[in-house]
């Protein structure tokens, strides 16, 4: 029933809606209201649009409804590591395996592009999800949003899919 396909420019506003709403709901208890608002502002920014549309981004669709997204990008120059980001599922669809399918797809694409390892800067509410997919915590730290606001994140890495 779930169809995975690339995110298009016409899908961006719906993806932003899902990202802001899913984060706001899941982040309660992990982040202060100012952190949630700062992330929501970032999601509405032109820079976020460039990030989502300038990298391979997959959307999950149930009929005509987008229910989730995931994206990846190359890591730093000469790094064998790709980055996974933008993994969000509409709250009423969490726990149905959609996030797992989306991450599996972006992992497959990154592996096909020659990246033997993946990393993610997961928000505190999402770290356990990535750990359940085989990612291992490297360290805890902060992620600076373009506004300068910093939010706490967990940096995770997965390398076993390439035999490392």
C-alpha positions as CSV (number, residue, x, y, z in Angstrom):
1,X,0.0,0.0,0.0
2,X,2.8,2.5,0.8
3,X,4.5,3.8,-2.3
4,X,8.0,5.4,-2.0
5,X,9.0,8.0,-4.6
6,X,11.3,11.0,-4.9
7,X,10.1,14.2,-3.3
8,X,9.3,16.9,-5.9
9,X,9.1,20.6,-5.6
10,X,5.3,20.5,-5.6
11,X,5.5,18.2,-2.5
12,X,7.7,20.5,-0.4
13,X,5.0,22.4,1.5
14,X,3.4,19.1,2.6
15,X,6.8,17.7,3.6
16,X,7.5,20.9,5.7
17,X,4.0,20.5,7.3
18,X,4.8,16.9,8.2
19,X,8.3,17.7,9.5
20,X,7.2,20.6,11.7
21,X,4.2,18.7,13.1
22,X,6.0,15.4,13.7
23,X,8.9,17.1,15.5
24,X,6.6,19.3,17.6
25,X,4.6,16.3,18.8
26,X,7.6,13.9,19.3
27,X,9.9,16.5,20.8
28,X,7.6,17.3,23.8
29,X,9.4,16.1,26.9
30,X,12.8,16.2,25.2
31,X,13.0,19.9,24.2
32,X,11.9,23.2,25.5
33,X,9.2,25.2,23.6
34,X,11.9,27.6,22.3
35,X,13.8,24.7,20.8
36,X,10.7,23.4,19.0
37,X,9.9,26.8,17.7
38,X,13.5,27.3,16.4
39,X,13.3,24.0,14.6
40,X,9.9,24.9,13.1
41,X,11.4,28.3,11.9
42,X,14.2,26.4,10.2
43,X,11.7,24.0,8.5
44,X,10.0,27.1,7.0
45,X,13.2,28.6,5.7
46,X,14.6,28.8,2.2
47,X,17.7,27.0,3.4
48,X,15.6,24.0,4.5
49,X,13.9,23.9,1.0
50,X,17.4,23.8,-0.6
51,X,18.4,21.0,1.8
52,X,15.4,18.9,1.0
53,X,15.3,19.5,-2.7
54,X,19.0,19.6,-3.3
55,X,19.6,16.1,-2.0
56,X,18.0,12.7,-2.7
57,X,14.8,12.8,-0.7
58,X,12.2,10.0,-0.7
59,X,8.5,10.5,0.3
60,X,6.2,7.7,1.4
61,X,2.7,8.0,0.1
62,X,-0.5,6.2,1.1
63,X,-2.8,6.9,-1.8
64,X,-2.8,10.6,-2.3
65,X,-1.5,11.3,1.2
66,X,2.2,11.9,2.0
67,X,2.9,10.1,5.3
68,X,6.7,10.5,5.7
69,X,10.1,11.4,4.2
70,X,13.8,10.5,4.5
71,X,16.8,12.0,2.7
72,X,20.5,11.5,2.4
73,X,23.5,13.6,1.3
74,X,27.2,13.0,0.8
75,X,29.4,13.6,3.8
76,X,32.3,15.9,4.0
77,X,34.8,16.0,1.1
78,X,36.7,12.8,0.6
79,X,34.6,11.1,3.4
80,X,33.3,7.6,2.9
81,X,30.3,8.6,5.0
82,X,26.9,9.8,3.8
83,X,24.4,11.6,6.0
84,X,20.8,10.5,6.7
85,X,18.4,13.3,7.6
86,X,14.8,14.4,7.2
87,X,13.3,11.2,8.5
88,X,9.8,12.1,9.6
89,X,6.5,10.2,9.7
90,X,3.1,11.8,10.3
91,X,2.2,11.0,13.9
92,X,-0.9,8.9,13.2
93,X,1.3,6.6,11.0
94,X,4.2,6.0,13.4
95,X,4.8,2.5,14.5
96,X,3.7,1.1,11.1
97,X,7.2,0.5,9.7
98,X,7.1,3.5,7.3
99,X,10.2,5.1,8.9
100,X,12.1,1.8,8.6
101,X,11.2,1.5,4.9
102,X,12.2,5.1,4.2
103,X,15.6,4.7,6.0
104,X,16.2,1.4,4.2
105,X,15.6,3.1,0.9
106,X,18.0,6.0,1.5
107,X,20.6,3.5,2.9
108,X,20.3,1.5,-0.3
109,X,20.7,4.7,-2.5
110,X,23.8,5.8,-0.5
111,X,25.3,2.3,-0.7
112,X,24.7,2.3,-4.5
113,X,26.4,5.7,-4.7
114,X,29.6,4.2,-3.1
115,X,29.2,5.2,0.5
116,X,30.2,2.4,2.9
117,X,29.0,4.2,6.1
118,X,26.1,6.4,7.2
119,X,25.7,8.9,10.0
120,X,22.8,10.8,11.5
121,X,22.5,13.7,13.8
122,X,19.3,12.5,15.5
123,X,17.1,14.6,17.7
124,X,16.8,13.2,21.2
125,X,13.3,11.8,20.5
126,X,14.6,9.9,17.4
127,X,17.9,8.4,18.7
128,X,16.2,5.1,19.8
129,X,14.7,4.7,16.4
130,X,18.1,4.9,14.7
131,X,19.6,2.6,17.3
132,X,16.9,0.0,16.5
133,X,18.0,0.2,12.9
134,X,21.6,-0.7,13.8
135,X,23.1,2.8,14.2
136,X,25.4,3.2,17.1
137,X,25.8,6.3,19.3
138,X,29.1,8.1,18.6
139,X,28.5,11.0,20.9
140,X,26.0,13.5,22.2
141,X,26.3,17.1,21.3
142,X,24.4,20.0,19.7
143,X,23.4,21.0,16.3
144,X,23.4,24.7,15.4
145,X,20.4,25.8,13.4
146,X,21.1,28.6,10.8
147,X,19.5,31.0,13.3
148,X,22.3,30.3,15.7
149,X,19.9,28.4,18.1
150,X,21.5,25.1,19.2
151,X,19.5,22.0,19.9
152,X,20.7,18.8,21.6
153,X,21.3,15.8,19.3
154,X,22.8,12.4,19.3
155,X,25.4,11.6,16.6
156,X,25.0,8.1,15.3
157,X,26.9,6.0,12.8
158,X,26.2,2.8,10.9
159,X,28.9,1.0,8.9
160,X,28.2,-2.7,9.0
161,X,26.1,-2.8,5.8
162,X,29.3,-2.5,3.8
163,X,31.3,-5.1,5.7
164,X,33.2,-2.5,7.8
